[in-house]
Amino acid sequence: MPIEYKKNQAVFTDITTVEEAEGLLEWLQGKPAAKKVELAACTHMHPANLQVLMATKSRVASWPDDANLRAWLESALKFE
Amino acid sequence: MNPLLEQFLSEAREFLQGIGEKLMQLEDAPDDAELMVELFRLVHTLKGNSGLFEFPEMTRVLHAGEDLMDSVRKGRVAYSQALADQLLDAMDFVGLLCDEIDASGHIDASRAADSARLAKDLRALIVLTAEASAAEANLAAAEVPPKVEAATPSQLPLADLPEAVRLEAFRRARDGDAAHWISYKPVEECFFQGDDPFFTARQTPDILWGRIVPREPWPPLAEFDAYRCVLEFQTLTAAPRRELDEHYQYMPDQVDIVPVDPLFFVIPQGNPNGGPVYGDFIDDVLPHLDTGDLDALKQAAQTMLELSNPELWLSSALRWLLLLLDSIPENKMALRTLIESLRTLTPPDWSALQPSVAENSSAEQATHPGVPPQPESSPLSDEDAAAVKSIFAAQRQILSFDDKPSWLQGRLKAVACVLVNCCKVSGDPDAQDEIEKALQQSLEAGSSTPLLTWLEVREEVQAEIEAEATARDEAAGAGRDTIQANKEPPSAPAPEASTPAATAAAEEGPRFGRRAEDTSATASSKSLKVDQVKIDRLMNLIGEMVVSKNALPYLAQRAEDQFGVRELSREIKSQYAVINRIAEEMQDAIMQVRMMPVSFVFQRFPRLVRDISRKLGKEVQLVLEGEETEADKNIIESLADPLIHIVRNSLDHGLETPEVRREKGKPASGTLTIRAAQEGDQVLIEIIDDGKGIDPNIIKRKAYEKGVIDEATMERITDREAVNLVFAAGFSTAEVVSDLSGRGVGMDVVRTAVEKVNGTILLESETGKGTRIRISLPLSMAITKVMIVESDQQSFGVPMDHVVETVRVPCNAIRTIKHSKTTVLRGNIVPLKTLNDLLGLHAEPQANADNEMAVLVVRINGDAVGLIVDDFHETVDVIQKPLNGVLSGLTAYSGSALMGDGSVLMVLNVKEVV
């Protein structure tokens, strides 16, 4: 399971696929502000998931260890 | 190449041919729905097939073509000349791609731009015409995202990039790398197609920076659709255009790749605090710039930078200033602009400087080939090329030193560095790897040889390319035809490949027709072009084989008769049967090779008929039938001229003008049918018109007047026979006038041509209804069946076509009427002639033991004539060879043939003899 949902945290590991997007959106639709995503172990994210995170303005608890991915995601998920 | 691909290519060419033909036909009948469906089907199938392979360029164009045809088919878009032109253009392009795949196994990445442009043009046609209906317009717009005009660098959000990235990009550009801004907007439904645009963007080669932005404001979460892609991926890369095109080759319509002039990276940013203080600095340094004292300028800037907070706008500007001083010190305009910007604390407007940037940069390159704005796309001017060449020569000289100083390593490195930079500037960045490899080897070996070798090889290649380029320039006149070879010639990068798509489209789009023509000649197909001489040789060989095979039965006979070994005789016979079978099959196979469809001759008629009827002001509908009927090549070829003659005659004299036709109650447009069919071992060709026909009475009178027939004949002959008088020699040469004017002109030429290949021609006509000409030809002239007859102890062959029957006539049944011998056969009077007399042999014909004469009855022009010979023999299949040299004047013989026992058989030309 590339995304593991905890109470207020979604933990991304390895590669998240396009199938995840629906579930992720559902999970985030309830109280998005209280929830955070854990991306440290993520190596690649399907853009469908990414735009869900962007649309819900999800807060990132930890950025990916993968520097390249981190740079990309920071451009999209750093909300002032 | 795998067989599937091979098959695809050969099929694709057929399809393209078919599409071309259908388009032509549609020009005549734009409303023909069936034709349209057929055309759509062709394009559709071809597109489907192309999808089996990794040729997105091809599929894209075909897909657009298919969509267009679909709209046309459904009546949403009207068929037009422009549309046909566009489609033909696209098909030429596809043909070109096919050739390229055939030659190299893949499509050059640079084709993607062309392909996208063509597809866009095709789709534009759909949109254009669909505008009428709003609903449809929406539909089309949904299908075709309106392509944003390629942004100019000044409009790019370069200021959003961190300064470090921009500094890096500027440095890379200074070192000869490219700088491209890519904006990648995947189509909304791309997730459903299994695409991962983020991955694609991440994999962009030589990426310097990238970010993801939403294309539209986010909707409320409840309405948000996770599977509709609304992201845009923006990247800055230092990769050359070619690599980018290759990377994004599947979605050229979704990416904008904009080359960025390095100056546009120069955007100072930061805290604008303490503005006024800088005035002094500006006043201080500008004189330095004016006097060209760059060192002082640098010194001042460095000092100022050390004193300032790095966060400040000033510091940022100073960092840029230092970098500019380092890299392009001669571009004073740029330096001045940057310094002046300190006054206002607004980023310098480089686009205002753009023209001068362009000017400067070209001047710069000669002295300082450091900052080519678009290294990929700047073909060197002659001057620069010469400079680069002399640099290469200098490096070569350095490498040629055979001393071994302690600084050899440093020297080698320096040389390699120079070479790499030169190569980058001249548009050959790929050389870098090779040079570095050579350098490595040189360093390890401690000698300059590997580098020197590289240099020499390169010079040779360069010389070749130059020679080619000049040759090509001469041939092509304009240098537009820069062929994109696999190994990109550094001196001639294709302009199409590197200019931004927008400008390429703005110019008159490149045409593919010419190139397609150039290559189509060499395009290989399944069929083989063989010199006819070779086939003829095969034919001769099989002929000899048949002959020598025929010697075997003689041998068997001898074995039995002379040596009494019946066993051996039987064995020889069974062997003979085997060889016979193989030889016959072989003969058949070779015959097949020589077979050609009559369409070879027929294909020229549509045009001919159209032109002539247009000229004569007649309306003619041409119907061609049985085009696939095959016959020997010689026969087909001999048919061409007579047929044209007949068709011309029919149009000229047979068919009436529309007015006359209407008066007579016929449809205004006449019909000319040319039909071919195979009947037994004959090819039957009919030319039928529904014109006014030929009046036999006029023919009879004319023929009588010209002395072709005598009065008695004129009374006697039937109408049917009369109309065939047009074929009579002498009839045609006369200037026949009046209403059947020249109907027979040249008709005897036609007859002669047909008879030359042992064919017959017959004309039927009904006054007022039309004329029908039937030509029947043998399938092949190669094998002739002849009957062997003996006269004066010599054997002669008589073609079976002429032989009616063989009879034994008792001597007392032969009567002499007016010095001519005749006899009565089944109530008909048959004139008799002795073969010996005809051939000038001074011998009396021999009667057999029963005192009967051997009479061979032959038919000549419909009349039966008896030839008195000594004896009959069997009939044989022979391959006739025409008489050559001095013998060719002997009209009495049509040719010679070799017999199984090695003897030569002379074949009589019965018509000439009698």
Interface residues (C-beta under 8 A of the other chain):
Chain A: V18 A21 E22 L24 L25 L28 Q29 P32 H44 M45 H46 P47 A48 N49 L50 Q51 V52 M54 A55 T56 N68 L69 A71 W72 S75 A76
Chain B: P186 F191 D196 P197 F198 F199 A201 R202 W209 G210 R211 I212 V213 P214 W218 P219 L221 A222 F224 A226 Y227 C229 V230 L231
